[in-house]
Amino acid sequence: RVPHPHYYQVQKTYQPVEFELVEQNPLRIKVTNRYGFLSLDHLDLRYDVVVDGKVAGSGVVPCRELLPGDSRIVEIPQPAAPAGQEVCINLSAQLKSAEVWAEEGFRVAREQFVLHRGAVDSIQPSPGQLDVQEVGGEIRISGGDFELVVSKADGALASWTKNGAELLRGPLAPYFWKPANDNQKRNSYDRRLGVWKNAAETRTIKQVEVRRENGLAVVHCVMDLPDISAEYTLDYTINGEGRIQVQTEYQPQKTGIALMPKIGMRMQLDDRFDTIAWHGRGPFENYPDRKTGALIGLYEASLSSFITDYIVPQDNANRCDVRWFSLSDDQGAWIRVTGLQDLCFRAWPYTESDLEKAQHPFELPVRNLVNLNIDLNIHGVGGNDAWGARTLD
């Protein structure tokens, strides 16, 4: 048995040392001892300066003789903030010596503060000719070594080739469904939110147009979601390097629509892209209501270790507050997705329907694809109880 992701969140929530950012310049942190009977003398309080996910400096926070229930404000040297880069301070309380229950250096508390956010720019024109053609029911945009095909029938990115090789196993398209986890299976999640399951599949196209803007090609799609009674627009902006900026807007047309399980898109990639790297919360799975135990950093995992094998197959593997992520193969080819806002994403070697059908892990297939969900946000895991409580607002 190995700890599941919720173990680390319980560890974080119960931690006996609390850190609070009091002032950013000078950098002052309030440290509170939540022990009932111990001072903090048995712990080293350390900090790391993290720039764009990499540790750029470390030090010790002086906090001896801080008695139970007391607080103290400590000052940390002001870290440099390189232009355009993200700067975080990671704080931890670690055992000075081994205990019967843990080794020396074991972290009993941790916290992270984002001091400066990195810069994110919209897509820019680039050298290279773009050829735009409307052929039958398709819009084809090509340049140099790439070609993109958008379907006029449903607004999906139906094909993406690089050097003549197809990257997609399934189109990039709107998708709003998140399979239930065990908590949600017992609170009527499928019945209450089920209208969203095929809401994207039944979309109808009202308008598709392509235009050129300052060296960029823009495909603008307007569609209805009749199952929901909402309008949805989808824009693809492409430059001469083959970069694609995707922007969507959802506008409900009535009140009382069922809670949205997630808002984002889904696509399937060739299964050779089985190494995942990301700058966001990790390394383990995390969700909006279970993420403070996972610190923002740079992480890498194989697809097989990225997923979480629960005893009963269910939704898994999400990562929150992701600045960018990439999928690569063993030949050095890679696809990178950067969020203009923080993203959530999940990647599996199986489909949503595979998850919902399987009763045991051995029943989950390993398909010849990477099923990738890219989201702005996603439903939390819940868990106040496992017999009917809903996820908190």
C-alpha positions in Angstrom: 0.0 0.0 0.0 1.1 3.5 -0.8 -0.3 6.8 0.5 -3.1 8.2 -1.8 -3.2 12.0 -2.5 -5.6 12.7 0.3 -3.1 11.5 2.9 -0.9 14.5 2.1 -3.8 16.9 2.4 -4.7 15.6 5.8 -1.1 16.0 6.8 -1.1 19.6 5.6 -4.5 20.4 7.3 -3.5 18.9 10.6 0.0 20.4 10.7 1.1 21.9 14.0 3.0 24.9 12.7 1.1 27.7 10.9 2.7 30.3 8.5 1.1 33.6 7.5 2.4 36.2 5.1 2.2 39.5 7.0 4.1 41.8 4.7 5.8 41.3 1.4 8.4 44.1 1.4 10.2 43.6 3.8 9.3 40.0 3.7 7.7 39.1 7.1 6.1 35.8 8.1 4.0 35.1 11.2 4.9 31.7 12.7 2.4 30.2 15.1 3.0 27.1 17.3 -0.2 25.0 17.2 1.2 22.2 19.4 -0.5 21.7 22.7 2.6 21.0 24.8 5.8 21.4 22.7 7.9 24.3 21.8 9.4 24.4 18.3 12.9 23.7 19.5 12.8 20.2 18.0 12.2 21.6 14.5 14.3 23.4 11.9 12.2 26.1 10.2 13.6 26.5 6.7 12.7 28.6 3.6 13.4 28.1 -0.1 13.2 30.8 -2.7 11.7 29.2 -5.8 11.9 31.0 -9.2 9.8 29.6 -12.0 9.6 26.3 -10.1 13.3 25.9 -9.4 15.0 26.5 -6.0 17.2 29.6 -6.2 18.2 30.0 -2.6 17.5 28.6 0.9 17.9 29.6 4.6 16.8 29.0 8.1 14.1 30.9 10.0 15.1 31.7 13.6 12.3 30.5 15.8 13.6 29.0 19.0 11.7 28.9 22.3 8.3 29.6 20.6 6.0 28.1 23.2 2.7 26.3 22.5 0.0 28.7 21.3 2.4 31.6 20.8 3.2 33.5 17.5 6.3 35.3 16.3 6.9 37.5 13.2 10.2 36.6 11.5 11.9 38.4 8.6 13.3 36.7 5.6 15.8 38.3 3.2 13.9 39.8 0.3 14.4 37.6 -2.8 15.2 39.0 -6.2 12.2 39.1 -8.6 13.6 38.5 -12.2 11.5 40.3 -14.8 8.7 38.1 -16.1 9.4 35.2 -13.7 7.4 33.7 -10.9 8.8 33.9 -7.4 7.6 31.8 -4.5 8.7 31.3 -0.9 8.3 27.8 0.4 8.4 27.3 4.2 8.8 24.0 6.1 9.2 22.7 9.6 11.5 19.6 9.7 12.5 17.3 12.5 16.1 18.0 13.7 16.5 14.4 14.7 14.8 11.1 14.2 11.7 10.1 16.2 10.2 6.7 16.6 7.6 7.6 14.0 9.8 9.5 11.4 13.3 10.1 10.2 15.5 13.2 10.6 14.4 15.9 8.2 10.7 14.7 8.0 8.5 17.7 7.3 5.7 18.2 9.9 4.5 21.5 8.3 4.8 23.3 5.0 3.4 26.5 3.3 3.9 28.4 0.1 3.4 32.0 -0.8 3.5 33.3 -4.4 5.3 36.7 -4.2 5.4 37.5 -7.9 3.5 36.0 -10.8 5.2 35.3 -14.1 4.3 37.0 -17.3 2.0 35.3 -19.9 1.6 36.8 -23.3 -1.0 36.2 -25.9 0.0 34.7 -29.3 2.1 37.0 -31.5 2.7 37.0 -35.2 5.8 35.2 -36.4 7.8 34.7 -39.6 6.4 32.2 -42.0 3.6 32.2 -44.6 0.2 30.9 -43.6 -2.0 29.3 -46.2 -5.7 29.3 -45.4 -8.1 27.2 -47.5 -11.8 26.3 -47.1 -12.2 22.8 -48.6 -15.7 21.4 -48.4 -16.6 21.2 -44.7 -13.1 22.0 -43.5 -10.8 25.0 -42.9 -7.2 24.1 -43.5 -4.4 26.3 -42.2 -0.9 25.3 -43.1 2.6 26.8 -43.0 6.1 25.4 -43.1 6.0 22.0 -41.5 2.4 21.9 -40.0 -1.2 21.8 -41.0 -4.3 22.3 -38.9 -7.8 21.3 -39.9 -10.9 22.8 -38.2 -14.3 21.0 -38.9 -17.0 23.4 -40.0 -19.6 20.8 -38.9 -18.7 21.0 -35.2 -15.9 23.5 -34.6 -13.4 20.9 -33.4 -9.7 20.9 -34.3 -10.0 17.6 -36.3 -6.4 17.2 -37.4 -3.0 18.5 -36.4 0.0 17.3 -38.4 3.7 18.1 -37.9 6.2 17.1 -40.6 3.4 15.0 -42.1 2.7 13.0 -38.9 -0.7 13.2 -37.3 -0.5 14.1 -33.6 -4.2 13.6 -32.7 -6.1 10.4 -32.0 -9.2 12.4 -31.1 -10.2 16.0 -31.9 -9.7 19.0 -29.6 -13.3 19.9 -28.7 -15.4 21.4 -25.9 -16.1 18.9 -23.1 -17.9 19.5 -19.8 -18.1 16.1 -18.1 -16.1 14.8 -15.2 -16.7 11.1 -14.1 -17.9 10.8 -10.6 -15.6 9.8 -7.7 -16.7 7.5 -4.9 -18.0 10.4 -2.8 -20.1 11.7 -5.7 -21.4 8.3 -6.7 -23.3 8.4 -3.4 -24.8 11.9 -3.7 -26.7 11.4 -7.0 -23.9 13.2 -9.0 -24.8 11.4 -12.3 -28.5 12.2 -11.9 -28.1 15.8 -10.8 -25.3 16.8 -13.2 -25.9 14.3 -16.0 -27.3 16.8 -18.4 -23.7 17.9 -19.0 -22.5 14.4 -20.0 -23.3 14.9 -23.7 -23.8 18.6 -23.7 -20.8 19.2 -26.0 -21.5 16.2 -28.2 -25.0 17.6 -29.1 -23.7 21.1 -29.9 -25.0 22.8 -33.0 -23.0 25.2 -35.2 -24.5 28.6 -35.9 -21.5 30.2 -37.6 -17.9 29.4 -38.6 -15.7 32.0 -40.2 -12.0 32.4 -40.9 -10.1 35.7 -41.2 -6.6 37.1 -41.2 -5.5 39.6 -38.6 -2.0 41.1 -38.6 -0.2 38.0 -39.8 -2.4 35.6 -37.8 -5.2 33.3 -38.9 -8.4 33.3 -36.7 -11.1 30.7 -36.9 -14.2 31.9 -35.1 -17.0 29.4 -34.2 -20.3 30.2 -32.7 -22.5 27.3 -31.5 -25.4 26.4 -29.3 -25.5 23.9 -26.5 -29.2 22.9 -26.8 -29.2 20.4 -23.9 -28.1 23.3 -21.6 -29.7 26.3 -23.3 -26.4 28.2 -23.6 -24.3 29.8 -26.3 -20.6 28.9 -26.7 -18.0 30.6 -28.8 -14.6 29.0 -29.8 -11.7 30.9 -31.4 -8.5 29.4 -32.7 -5.7 31.9 -33.5 -2.7 30.5 -35.4 0.7 32.0 -36.2 3.3 31.1 -38.8 5.2 28.8 -36.3 2.1 26.6 -35.9 1.3 27.9 -32.4 -2.4 27.8 -31.6 -4.2 30.0 -29.1 -7.6 28.6 -28.0 -10.2 30.9 -26.4 -13.7 29.9 -25.4 -16.7 31.8 -23.9 -19.7 30.2 -22.4 -22.9 32.2 -22.0 -26.0 30.6 -20.4 -29.4 31.7 -21.8 -31.5 30.8 -18.8 -31.2 30.3 -15.0 -31.4 27.1 -13.1 -28.8 25.2 -15.2 -27.3 22.2 -13.4 -23.9 22.7 -11.8 -21.2 22.4 -14.4 -18.8 19.5 -13.7 -15.9 21.2 -15.4 -15.3 23.8 -18.1 -12.7 23.1 -20.7 -11.8 20.9 -23.6 -10.6 17.4 -24.4 -8.4 15.8 -27.0 -6.6 12.6 -27.5 -2.9 12.4 -28.5 -0.8 9.7 -29.9 0.3 7.3 -27.1 4.0 8.0 -27.7 3.5 11.2 -25.7 3.7 9.4 -22.4 6.0 11.7 -20.4 4.3 14.6 -18.6 6.0 17.7 -17.2 4.2 20.6 -15.6 4.7 23.9 -13.7 1.8 23.8 -11.1 0.7 22.0 -8.0 2.1 18.6 -7.5 3.6 16.1 -7.6 0.6 14.2 -6.5 -3.1 14.6 -7.7 -4.9 17.6 -6.4 -8.3 19.3 -6.9 -9.7 22.7 -6.1 -10.9 21.6 -2.6 -7.9 19.4 -1.9 -4.8 21.3 -3.2 -3.1 23.2 -0.4 -1.0 20.2 0.5 0.4 20.2 -3.1 3.0 23.0 -3.7 3.5 24.8 -7.0 6.7 23.7 -8.6 8.2 21.9 -11.6 7.4 18.2 -11.8 7.7 15.3 -14.3 6.1 11.9 -14.4 5.4 9.1 -16.7 1.7 8.7 -17.8 1.5 5.4 -15.8 2.6 7.2 -12.5 0.7 10.4 -13.3 -2.7 8.6 -12.8 -3.9 7.5 -9.4 -4.9 3.8 -9.2 -7.8 3.9 -6.7 -9.1 0.6 -5.4 -12.4 1.4 -7.3 -11.8 3.1 -10.7 -13.0 6.7 -10.6 -12.1 10.2 -11.6 -8.4 10.9 -10.9 -5.1 12.6 -11.8 -6.1 16.3 -11.9 -3.5 18.9 -11.2 -4.5 22.5 -10.3 -3.0 26.0 -10.7 -1.0 24.8 -13.7 1.0 27.5 -15.5 2.0 25.2 -18.3 2.4 21.5 -19.0 3.9 19.4 -21.8 3.7 15.9 -23.1 6.8 14.4 -24.8 8.0 11.2 -26.4 11.3 9.4 -26.1 12.6 11.0 -29.3 12.4 14.5 -28.0 9.2 15.6 -29.6 6.8 17.5 -27.4 3.6 19.4 -27.2 3.3 22.3 -24.7 0.1 23.9 -23.4 0.4 27.3 -21.6 -2.5 28.9 -19.8 -3.4 32.5 -20.2 -5.1 31.7 -16.9 -4.1 29.0 -14.5 -5.3 25.6 -15.8 -6.4 22.2 -14.5 -5.5 19.2 -16.5 -5.8 15.4 -16.4 -4.2 12.7 -18.6 -5.1 9.1 -18.8 -4.3 6.0 -21.0 -8.1 5.3 -21.1 -11.4 7.1 -21.7 -14.1 8.5 -19.4 -16.4 5.7 -20.4 -13.7 3.1 -19.5 -13.5 4.7 -16.0 -17.3 4.6 -15.6 -17.6 0.9 -16.7 -14.7 -0.6 -14.7 -15.3 -1.9 -11.2 -11.7 -3.0 -10.6 -8.4 -1.5 -11.7 -7.5 -4.6 -13.8 -10.6 -3.9 -15.9 -9.2 -0.5 -17.1 -7.7 -0.9 -20.5 -4.4 0.8 -21.6 -5.4 2.2 -25.0 -3.2 3.5 -27.7 -3.9 7.1 -26.9 -3.4 9.8 -24.2 -6.8 11.1 -23.2 -6.2 14.8 -22.2 -8.6 17.2 -20.5 -7.6 20.8 -20.4 -9.8 22.9 -18.0 -10.2 26.3 -16.5 -11.8 24.7 -13.5 -13.2 21.4 -12.3 -15.6 20.1 -9.6 -13.9 19.3 -6.3 -13.7 15.9 -4.7 -16.1 16.5 -1.7 -15.7 14.1 1.2 -17.4 15.7 4.2 -18.9 12.2 4.3 -19.1 9.5 1.7 -22.8 8.7 1.9 -24.6 11.7 0.4 -22.8 15.0 1.3 -22.2 17.2 -1.7 -19.0 19.1 -2.5 -19.0 22.5 -0.7 -19.6 25.6 -2.8 
